[in-house]
Amino acid sequence: MIIETSWDDGTRQDLKIAKLLEKYNLTGTFYIPTSCELTPHEIKKLSTKHTIGGHTISHPKDMKLLSDEDQWIEIYNNKKWLEKIIGKKITKFCYPSGRFNDKTVELVKKAGYKEARTTKILNTKKPKDKFRIEATIHAYPFRTEYNKRAWLWHARNNFVEAKANNGYFHLWGHSWEVTKWEQWKKLEELLKYISDNKDN
């Protein structure tokens, strides 16, 4: 079974996410745009225990609406900026707002990335397309895919399913959303559950 967590946008609350993950012996990929709230020192420190991923320069609302040249600048320059800060190669990318097209994928590959995550959810199977990775759970209460059930309910059920089938469980979110919708207790409950059940 593969277990992953990832967190988008590089806001201040990402530091709180990192501490929570470490409390439960878990790690995360932090997808950070150049226009983030974190300082280079904080990004470098995050990279010592977690993975840093690319998320463009300015987090465009829809990469598909940009010219090929502007997409390339967003993808490549952000990658080089992050690599300079942490002193190692960045291999993971996340499409801002999950909006992209085939050209975006082509440019992400050209920039030297090895994989890219989308914002699609409820997947418990190991990814077949490394550049269109679908996650399992979004730590956010209002996804229509949840059919009005709590995201934590789906998370536990999908974790059990992934574990039973030697599959894939990928939790993702925005720390600013966790704060805005007061989901910290639920998130910690899930991280504890994952930590307690991932090896037994």
C-alpha positions in Angstrom: 0.0 0.0 0.0 1.2 3.5 -0.9 0.3 6.4 1.5 0.9 10.0 0.4 -0.1 13.4 1.7 0.3 16.6 -0.3 -0.4 20.3 0.5 -0.8 23.1 -2.0 -0.1 26.8 -2.1 2.7 27.4 0.4 0.7 29.4 2.9 1.8 30.1 6.5 -0.4 27.3 7.9 1.7 24.7 6.0 4.2 24.9 8.8 1.4 23.7 11.2 0.6 20.9 8.8 4.3 19.8 8.7 4.4 19.7 12.5 1.2 17.6 12.6 2.6 15.1 10.0 5.8 14.8 12.0 3.8 14.2 15.2 2.3 11.1 13.6 5.5 10.0 11.8 4.1 10.9 8.4 5.5 13.1 5.6 4.0 15.3 2.9 4.8 16.9 -0.4 4.4 20.7 -0.2 3.5 22.2 -3.6 4.8 25.8 -3.5 4.3 28.6 -6.0 6.9 31.4 -6.1 4.2 33.8 -5.0 3.8 31.9 -1.7 3.7 33.2 1.9 6.7 31.1 3.1 10.2 32.5 3.2 13.1 30.7 1.5 14.4 29.8 4.9 11.1 28.1 5.8 11.0 26.3 2.5 14.5 25.0 3.0 13.6 23.8 6.5 10.5 22.1 5.2 12.6 20.3 2.7 14.7 18.6 5.4 11.8 16.4 6.5 9.3 16.6 3.6 9.2 16.8 -0.2 9.0 20.1 -2.0 7.0 20.2 -5.3 6.5 22.8 -8.0 3.2 24.8 -8.3 4.1 27.6 -10.9 5.2 31.1 -10.3 1.8 32.9 -9.7 -0.7 30.0 -9.4 -2.8 30.9 -12.5 -6.5 30.1 -12.2 -6.4 28.1 -15.4 -3.2 27.0 -17.1 -5.2 26.2 -20.3 -5.8 29.9 -20.8 -2.1 30.8 -21.0 0.0 30.7 -24.1 2.5 27.9 -24.4 5.3 30.4 -23.7 3.6 31.7 -20.5 2.9 28.1 -19.3 6.5 27.3 -19.8 7.7 30.3 -17.8 5.3 29.5 -15.0 6.4 25.9 -14.8 10.1 26.1 -15.4 11.1 29.3 -13.5 9.2 28.1 -10.4 11.1 24.8 -10.6 14.5 26.6 -10.8 13.6 29.0 -8.0 12.7 26.1 -5.6 15.8 24.1 -6.6 18.0 27.0 -5.8 16.4 27.3 -2.4 16.6 23.7 -1.3 19.7 22.7 -3.2 18.3 19.6 -4.9 16.2 18.6 -7.8 12.4 19.1 -7.7 10.6 16.1 -9.3 6.9 16.6 -8.4 4.4 19.1 -9.8 0.8 19.9 -9.0 -1.5 21.6 -11.5 -2.9 24.8 -10.0 -6.6 24.3 -9.3 -6.4 21.1 -11.2 -6.8 22.9 -14.5 -4.5 21.8 -17.4 -4.3 20.4 -20.9 -2.1 18.1 -22.9 0.3 21.0 -23.6 0.7 21.6 -19.8 1.6 17.9 -19.3 4.1 18.1 -22.2 5.8 21.2 -20.7 5.8 19.7 -17.2 7.7 16.7 -18.6 10.0 19.0 -20.6 10.9 20.9 -17.4 12.2 17.7 -15.9 9.4 16.7 -13.6 8.8 13.0 -13.1 5.1 13.2 -11.9 2.2 15.5 -11.5 -0.9 15.5 -9.3 -4.4 16.5 -10.3 -7.2 17.6 -7.9 -9.4 14.5 -8.7 -10.4 12.4 -5.7 -11.8 9.1 -4.5 -9.1 7.0 -6.2 -7.6 4.1 -4.3 -5.7 2.5 -7.2 -2.0 3.0 -7.8 -1.5 5.7 -10.5 -1.1 4.4 -14.0 -0.4 7.8 -15.5 2.3 9.5 -13.5 1.4 12.9 -15.0 -2.3 12.7 -14.2 -2.2 11.4 -10.6 -5.6 11.2 -9.0 -5.7 11.5 -5.2 -8.1 9.9 -2.7 -9.3 12.5 -0.3 -9.4 16.3 -0.3 -9.4 17.7 3.3 -12.3 20.0 2.5 -16.0 19.6 3.5 -17.8 20.7 0.3 -16.7 18.4 -2.5 -19.8 17.3 -4.5 -18.2 13.8 -4.9 -18.7 13.3 -1.1 -22.5 13.3 -1.6 -23.1 15.2 1.6 -21.2 12.7 3.7 -18.3 13.9 5.8 -14.9 13.9 4.1 -13.5 12.1 7.2 -16.0 9.3 6.7 -14.9 8.9 3.1 -11.2 9.0 4.2 -11.5 6.1 6.6 -13.5 4.0 4.2 -11.1 4.7 1.3 -8.1 4.0 3.6 -9.6 0.6 4.5 -10.3 -0.2 0.8 -6.8 0.9 -0.3 -5.2 -1.2 2.5 -7.2 -4.3 1.7 -6.2 -4.2 -2.0 -2.6 -3.1 -1.5 -3.6 0.1 -3.3 -3.1 3.8 -2.9 -4.2 6.4 -0.4 -3.4 10.0 -1.1 -4.7 12.8 1.2 -4.3 16.3 -0.1 -5.5 19.8 0.9 -4.8 23.4 1.4 -3.8 24.4 5.0 -5.6 27.7 4.5 -8.9 25.8 3.8 -8.3 23.6 6.9 -8.1 26.8 8.9 -11.0 28.6 7.2 -13.4 25.7 7.6 -12.1 24.7 11.1 -11.0 21.2 10.1 -7.9 20.9 12.2 -9.3 18.4 14.7 -10.7 16.2 12.0 -7.4 16.4 10.1 -5.5 15.4 13.2 -7.9 12.6 13.8 -7.3 11.2 10.3 -3.5 11.5 10.6 -3.6 9.6 13.9 -5.8 7.0 12.3 -3.4 6.6 9.4 -0.4 6.4 11.6 -2.1 3.8 13.9 -3.3 1.6 11.0 -0.7 1.8 8.2 1.5 -1.0 9.4 -0.8 -3.4 11.2 
